Amino acid sequence: MVRDEFDCGRRCLGREGCKSYNYEYHNTSSRRHTCELSSEKKEEKPDSYIVKYGYVYYQQLTEIKVWNLLLHMFTLAESDLKTLVMETCFTVSALGFSAADSVKGQEVQVYFICLFYCLYTARNCKELKDLGDGLSGFKQIAPGGDDVQGIAVYCDQTTDGGGWTEIQKRSTPFKALLSKTWADYEQGFGIESGGEHFWIGNKYLSLLTRSPVKLRIDVLPNGYAVYDDFSISGPEDNYRLHIGPIVSGNMNDAIHGDGTQANEQNGMPFSTSDRNNNGLKWCANVNGPSGWWFNKCGQANLNQAYMPEWSGYNYYPMTQTTMKIRPM
């Protein structure tokens, strides 16, 4: 039983092998609706398709949503129109259940409007999750909310409820050095080569954290830490770090210097080997150049060459580090 047609679609998206669904649209006393999932599509076995009274097949639901959008797209207020477009987008394209050749004429235009809107106006992986995209993988998001092309990111839609946008990743044997310049760290790097070693880019991280978010750090095989109120400022302030308390996990609080004020990284600007903002030039060059929010080097630097640093974490050997964010 589901709440609405979107919940039914999410069930199908999250069920391995599901290709289509029937949604019970008539009202029930409990306001719950039956959602029938299928491993086949009508187009694949048309002779097996049976029309059921009180139910709507997902493709019919697509057509209903498209025509409803066509009817109202020039009369609704902007905020209401955005909601309607996102709902239509969810049904038509976010689930990936409808091909463009399944709609005709003006409906084709609406299909691509929805597809474009969905791909390039979701600001983060949590919004994609809420739209019904529950699969982890590389996606396009628009951190500013209106980017024409957006950026590629990796969405983790499984860990702790999903909705995480990965901002950093490194994998053993850590031979790919993150020895990059200020410009590299500002723009981001590594996604285009498969994403085993990447940094999202400070210019995008600043947009993604205009409102504070949760930061989750995973140091595999079995360490993690979750922080509240993570954000970084813009380029005019050298992408300064703002981070709240650690709220869960099994690792030491290295970013806050494990309680040692001299190593506190909260409030520090970002530094690289070619742009020092922490007063000690050699910090960005320890064990190979890297970029981080250094304070007398500190006890955390997951971009450090050869071996990521997280003081007090002794579950060696490390096999992977990731940093990921999600709206609070």
ZINOR-V467495 format. One record per residue. N is the residue number from 0. RES is the residue in one letter. PHI is phi in degrees with one decimal (NA if undefined). OMEGA is omega in whole degrees, 0 to 359 (NA if undefined). D_LAST is the distance of its C-alpha to the last C-alpha in Angstrom with 2 decimals. Layout:
[[N;RES;PHI;OMEGA;D_LAST] [N;RES;PHI;OMEGA;D_LAST]]
This chain:
[[0;M;NA;183;28.72] [1;V;-130.5;181;25.84] [2;R;-79.2;185;24.40] [3;D;-156.2;184;25.27] [4;E;-65.9;180;26.45] [5;F;-70.4;177;23.01] [6;D;-62.7;178;22.33] [7;C;-62.9;178;25.80] [8;G;-62.1;179;25.10] [9;R;-64.4;179;22.00] [10;R;-60.1;180;24.28] [11;C;-66.8;180;26.81] [12;L;-60.5;183;24.46] [13;G;-86.4;181;23.28] [14;R;-99.8;181;26.88] [15;E;-59.1;177;28.97] [16;G;90.5;181;32.09] [17;C;-73.4;181;31.13] [18;K;-116.8;182;32.69] [19;S;-158.3;178;32.88] [20;Y;-154.9;171;32.33] [21;N;-111.6;182;34.00] [22;Y;-115.0;178;32.09] [23;E;-80.2;189;33.80] [24;Y;-92.1;183;33.39] [25;H;-74.2;183;35.60] [26;N;-68.4;175;34.20] [27;T;-121.4;182;34.46] [28;S;-61.7;181;34.75] [29;S;-90.8;183;31.58] [30;R;58.9;173;29.65] [31;R;-116.5;186;28.98] [32;H;-127.3;178;30.42] [33;T;-77.8;178;32.01] [34;C;-125.8;182;30.61] [35;E;-101.2;180;33.25] [36;L;-96.0;182;32.27] [37;S;-137.0;176;34.97] [38;S;-90.6;180;35.69] [39;E;-128.6;176;38.06] [40;K;-115.8;181;38.09] [41;K;-57.0;181;40.81] [42;E;-66.0;182;41.92] [43;E;-78.9;180;42.64] [44;K;-137.7;184;44.71] [45;P;-61.9;182;45.70] [46;D;-70.0;182;48.42] [47;S;-90.1;184;45.95] [48;Y;-78.0;180;43.81] [49;I;-125.2;177;44.49] [50;V;-76.3;181;43.41] [51;K;-114.3;179;42.12] [52;Y;-63.5;178;42.39] [53;G;85.8;181;39.13] [54;Y;-119.8;175;37.06] [55;V;-126.5;178;35.84] [56;Y;-77.0;189;35.67] [57;Y;-56.2;182;32.59] [58;Q;-71.1;174;34.81] [59;Q;-64.8;178;36.15] [60;L;-61.1;176;32.64] [61;T;-58.3;182;32.03] [62;E;-64.0;178;35.17] [63;I;-60.6;182;34.27] [64;K;-65.0;180;30.89] [65;V;-64.1;181;32.62] [66;W;-67.1;177;35.36] [67;N;-64.3;178;33.05] [68;L;-67.3;178;31.23] [69;L;-58.8;183;34.66] [70;L;-70.0;189;35.78] [71;H;-113.7;191;32.99] [72;M;-66.2;181;31.65] [73;F;-105.4;184;34.02] [74;T;-119.7;183;33.73] [75;L;-83.2;171;30.08] [76;A;-64.3;187;28.01] [77;E;-56.7;182;25.67] [78;S;-65.1;179;22.43] [79;D;-69.3;179;24.22] [80;L;-65.1;179;25.71] [81;K;-60.8;178;22.45] [82;T;-61.0;181;21.26] [83;L;-65.6;178;24.69] [84;V;-62.6;181;24.76] [85;M;-65.2;177;21.47] [86;E;-64.7;179;22.86] [87;T;-64.3;179;26.15] [88;C;-58.4;180;24.66] [89;F;-57.4;184;22.91] [90;T;-69.9;187;26.27] [91;V;-79.1;192;28.48] [92;S;-128.8;185;26.91] [93;A;-63.3;178;23.48] [94;L;-77.6;180;25.14] [95;G;73.8;184;28.06] [96;F;-93.3;186;30.57] [97;S;-120.8;177;32.59] [98;A;-91.5;183;34.87] [99;A;-61.2;183;35.94] [100;D;-79.5;177;39.49] [101;S;-88.4;177;38.54] [102;V;-126.6;187;38.38] [103;K;-122.5;171;41.13] [104;G;54.8;182;41.84] [105;Q;-60.7;182;39.19] [106;E;-62.3;178;36.82] [107;V;-63.2;179;36.76] [108;Q;-61.8;180;35.53] [109;V;-64.5;179;32.72] [110;Y;-56.1;183;31.83] [111;F;-74.6;172;31.40] [112;I;-60.4;181;29.58] [113;C;-64.3;180;27.02] [114;L;-60.2;179;26.95] [115;F;-62.1;183;26.51] [116;Y;-60.7;182;23.83] [117;C;-68.3;185;21.79] [118;L;-71.3;192;22.25] [119;Y;-116.0;175;21.77] [120;T;-122.6;169;19.31] [121;A;-68.5;188;16.31] [122;R;-82.8;182;14.12] [123;N;-161.3;183;12.34] [124;C;-70.8;177;12.83] [125;K;-65.8;178;10.18] [126;E;-65.7;175;12.35] [127;L;-62.5;177;15.37] [128;K;-59.9;181;14.33] [129;D;-66.5;177;14.03] [130;L;-76.6;179;17.40] [131;G;110.1;179;18.91] [132;D;-84.2;185;19.11] [133;G;-96.3;181;18.50] [134;L;-96.4;176;20.67] [135;S;-72.5;178;19.69] [136;G;150.7;180;21.54] [137;F;-77.6;182;22.00] [138;K;-133.7;172;20.75] [139;Q;-103.6;174;20.96] [140;I;-131.4;178;18.03] [141;A;-123.2;185;18.32] [142;P;-55.7;179;15.81] [143;G;-85.0;179;17.58] [144;G;88.1;183;17.59] [145;D;-141.3;180;21.37] [146;D;-62.6;182;22.63] [147;V;-69.2;183;25.94] [148;Q;-108.5;181;25.81] [149;G;68.8;178;22.24] [150;I;-133.4;177;21.71] [151;A;-87.3;177;21.91] [152;V;-139.3;172;19.09] [153;Y;-101.1;179;18.80] [154;C;-101.6;173;16.28] [155;D;-98.2;184;15.78] [156;Q;-103.4;182;15.51] [157;T;-121.0;185;16.74] [158;T;-63.0;173;15.15] [159;D;47.8;178;13.06] [160;G;90.7;177;12.67] [161;G;75.8;181;12.59] [162;G;83.3;183;10.71] [163;W;-91.3;172;10.94] [164;T;-100.6;181;12.69] [165;E;-75.6;180;15.24] [166;I;-114.5;179;16.20] [167;Q;-153.6;175;19.04] [168;K;-154.8;173;21.47] [169;R;-142.6;182;24.86] [170;S;-131.0;178;27.30] [171;T;-59.2;9;30.49] [172;P;-90.7;175;33.10] [173;F;58.7;180;31.08] [174;K;-79.0;177;34.10] [175;A;-77.4;185;32.18] [176;L;-77.0;175;31.68] [177;L;-91.8;181;28.81] [178;S;-87.0;186;31.51] [179;K;-119.1;180;30.53] [180;T;-86.3;176;31.08] [181;W;-55.8;181;28.82] [182;A;-62.3;179;29.22] [183;D;-64.3;180;28.28] [184;Y;-67.3;178;25.03] [185;E;-71.0;183;24.27] [186;Q;-83.7;184;25.04] [187;G;97.1;182;23.87] [188;F;-160.8;172;26.17] [189;G;100.0;182;26.81] [190;I;-60.1;185;25.11] [191;E;-66.2;181;28.48] [192;S;-99.4;176;30.28] [193;G;114.1;171;28.38] [194;G;80.0;176;25.23] [195;E;-78.5;177;26.51] [196;H;-141.1;183;26.10] [197;F;-151.6;172;23.84] [198;W;-133.0;189;21.69] [199;I;-66.8;183;19.62] [200;G;111.4;184;20.95] [201;N;-63.6;180;19.81] [202;K;-64.3;179;20.45] [203;Y;-82.7;178;17.91] [204;L;-63.2;177;15.35] [205;S;-63.7;178;15.73] [206;L;-67.8;182;15.12] [207;L;-67.1;184;12.04] [208;T;-116.8;176;10.44] [209;R;-59.1;166;11.99] [210;S;-106.4;184;8.74] [211;P;-54.1;183;7.13] [212;V;-128.9;170;5.05] [213;K;-82.3;175;5.70] [214;L;-116.5;175;9.44] [215;R;-114.2;177;11.68] [216;I;-114.5;177;15.39] [217;D;-114.1;174;18.04] [218;V;-119.6;183;21.66] [219;L;-74.5;25;23.88] [220;P;-87.7;188;25.82] [221;N;-152.9;178;23.76] [222;G;-115.2;175;21.54] [223;Y;-155.8;176;17.78] [224;A;-148.4;179;15.37] [225;V;-121.1;180;11.59] [226;Y;-115.5;172;10.39] [227;D;-93.7;169;7.72] [228;D;56.3;178;7.89] [229;F;-94.1;173;9.57] [230;S;-159.9;171;11.46] [231;I;-130.7;182;15.13] [232;S;-78.4;182;17.58] [233;G;-89.2;184;20.12] [234;P;-62.0;181;23.57] [235;E;-65.8;179;25.32] [236;D;-115.1;177;23.61] [237;N;58.8;175;24.03] [238;Y;51.3;184;20.35] [239;R;-67.0;182;19.76] [240;L;-84.1;170;17.11] [241;H;-128.6;184;14.68] [242;I;-147.9;181;12.86] [243;G;-88.1;185;12.06] [244;P;-75.2;171;13.49] [245;I;-74.8;187;13.76] [246;V;-113.4;176;12.41] [247;S;-163.5;178;14.20] [248;G;130.3;181;16.80] [249;N;-123.7;179;20.54] [250;M;-107.2;176;21.01] [251;N;-66.0;181;21.98] [252;D;-87.4;187;19.77] [253;A;-66.7;181;21.63] [254;I;-61.6;177;19.43] [255;H;-90.4;175;20.18] [256;G;68.8;183;23.76] [257;D;51.6;178;23.83] [258;G;89.5;180;24.41] [259;T;-92.1;186;27.03] [260;Q;-59.6;182;26.52] [261;A;-64.2;181;28.80] [262;N;-108.7;180;26.43] [263;E;-64.9;182;23.16] [264;Q;-97.2;175;21.38] [265;N;-60.3;180;18.67] [266;G;91.5;182;20.05] [267;M;-89.6;174;22.29] [268;P;-76.2;177;23.05] [269;F;-76.4;179;23.31] [270;S;-134.6;172;26.87] [271;T;-133.1;184;29.05] [272;S;-64.8;181;32.71] [273;D;-103.7;177;33.88] [274;R;-150.7;184;31.68] [275;N;-89.2;179;31.43] [276;N;-125.7;184;29.15] [277;N;-116.9;175;29.21] [278;G;91.6;177;32.91] [279;L;-120.1;187;33.94] [280;K;-59.5;187;34.89] [281;W;-75.8;183;35.40] [282;C;-60.6;181;31.82] [283;A;-74.8;181;30.80] [284;N;-115.9;179;33.98] [285;V;-64.2;179;33.86] [286;N;55.2;180;34.77] [287;G;107.3;184;34.48] [288;P;-58.9;177;32.65] [289;S;-157.8;177;28.86] [290;G;-124.8;182;25.95] [291;W;-169.9;177;23.40] [292;W;-94.0;187;22.31] [293;F;-77.2;167;25.51] [294;N;-139.6;189;26.67] [295;K;49.4;183;30.16] [296;C;72.7;176;28.92] [297;G;80.4;185;26.68] [298;Q;-113.2;178;25.85] [299;A;-132.8;171;23.27] [300;N;-163.3;182;24.05] [301;L;-74.2;176;23.00] [302;N;-98.0;181;25.02] [303;Q;-60.5;182;28.18] [304;A;-66.6;173;31.22] [305;Y;72.5;178;32.82] [306;M;-150.2;177;30.36] [307;P;-57.0;181;26.70] [308;E;-105.9;169;26.46] [309;W;-146.5;189;24.28] [310;S;-56.4;178;26.52] [311;G;89.2;179;27.22] [312;Y;-94.4;190;26.15] [313;N;-115.1;180;29.46] [314;Y;-84.6;180;28.92] [315;Y;-82.0;1;31.11] [316;P;-84.5;172;31.72] [317;M;-65.7;178;28.33] [318;T;-116.8;181;28.16] [319;Q;-166.8;171;24.88] [320;T;-125.6;173;21.84] [321;T;-139.5;171;18.62] [322;M;-121.5;182;15.53] [323;K;-142.6;184;12.59] [324;I;-126.2;178;9.13] [325;R;-150.9;178;6.34] [326;P;-54.6;181;3.78] [327;M;-79.1;NA;0.00]]
